[in-house]
Amino acid sequence: MCCLIVTIKKLITLKISKSIFENILKYFQVIFIIIHNIIYNNLLFYSFVMENIEICKFLIQKGLIKDSMACNYCLELMDMKESNDNPETYNWRCMNTLCIHYQTTKSIRLGSFFQSFQAPIMEVYNTISLYCTLPRQIDVVKQSKMSKSFIKNLRKKIILKMCEYFEQHPIRLGGPGVVVQVDETKINFNAKSHRGLGPSTPCWAFCIVDTSHSPAKGYIELIERRNAESLLPIISKVVRPGSIIHSDEWRAYNQIEKTGIYEHMKVVHKYNFVDPDTGTHTQHVESFNNKIKYKIKMAKGVPKDFRPKFITEFLFFDTFKECVFEKFLDIIKVIN
Ligand SMILES: [Zn+2]
């Protein structure tokens, strides 16, 4: 809600001195965020008139906090009661008069994604919504009006959940007769080396895309070396047997056919971008490569220790595209 007020304020106070074009772009951005909030936050759009108990019910209905809690001492189910020790003003309380710890309490956040945050759940929720919608961390800081350290901490925890998700649901691409394209690409994580990120040291990433989806569904992994020993295990892990793999003429790919589980076709880039006889090309995987490069450019570089996490975050956003927020809410649901 807070971000809505901020965006409306911005709408009114945009400086006339700026070019009309710039202002139109800003209006669109603001209107987009408002529409996003109305659609995706549904009830939360009216959260300024919602009672705290309604907020708790809303979070339970979304599966974001537990719908029941048992007392540790008497094992009876606790009641949700008003309390002043948290921003939601409610907690779970044991109301069993026979319990040795009658009226003992538990937080409504217990066992949820929100457990480790001090800020009101609604603010965390709204900031996640902005994080899933806006392209850069700096935009989230501006729109949410939350502190930079809060956003940084939230992002870290969100990415941790994304990592867990991919560990449990690894990306698998292709299938019998499906064309997948593979390519190794040089990535320069230091978009601007003068920003104190150290000298520019490009590293390699290996990308795979499934062309049966539009736009192509992809996978990316950072690699130390681009030899067959590094690339083939990734192909076996990600690409389903029976797939037709399209690649360029890089020598490591000569081993693909020998595995006996894939068909392999290549295009020799020295002569053509699309093989005139077979139609083989790697343009989908190249445009996938460009997406990660663009993302790095937008972030103005990525520190070394954050790179694998950055890749996971990119992959989550790319895999779930328009429904990142809904998907994220889905993975942080509590198991009742
Ligand atoms: Zn009890």
Boltz pocket constraint, residues with backbone or C-beta under 6 A from the ligand:
constraints:
  - pocket:
      binder: B
      contacts: [[A, 71], [A, 72], [A, 73], [A, 74], [A, 75], [A, 76], [A, 94], [A, 95], [A, 96], [A, 99], [A, 100], [A, 101], [A, 102]]
      max_distance: 6.0
